[in-house]
Amino acid sequence: MSYSISYEDMANYLYVHIEGPESYDDANCFWEELRKEADVRKKSRFLIVDDVTGVLDLKDVYLLSARIASLFKGQVIAYVDPKKESYVANQYGESIISGQGVKVRLFKTEIEAFEWLNNI
């Protein structure tokens, strides 16, 4: 996997920061790894900051979003994507994931994500 991932345990969520070049395979590996890490740390709430470069096509966004929904059903994800070029694709993913039992919300800043995550 070409992503760099860092984790930080917070009081009521897992802070995750990812960076590197975007690809469907790497993104899928990231979410699989996050699922394992969450199980080890016993976390069900996440604040994820996306600093990857590039954009997946909408078919890959759909496939990845369906997989994320199956991995994180019943859990809470605050997802931060400050980049204009990938924000619309991530909005599409948010709609797919939230329609399948995951409480997920997309944000442009960490502050907004933090406030939402701590108020739900």
Buried (B, 14 or more C-beta within 10 A) or exposed (E): BEBEBEBEEBEEBBBBBBBBEBBBEBBBBBBBBBBEBBEEEEBBBBBBBBBBEEBBEEEBBBBBBBBBBBBBEEBBBBBBBEBEEBBEBBEBBBEBBBEBEBBBBBBEEBEBBBEBBBEE
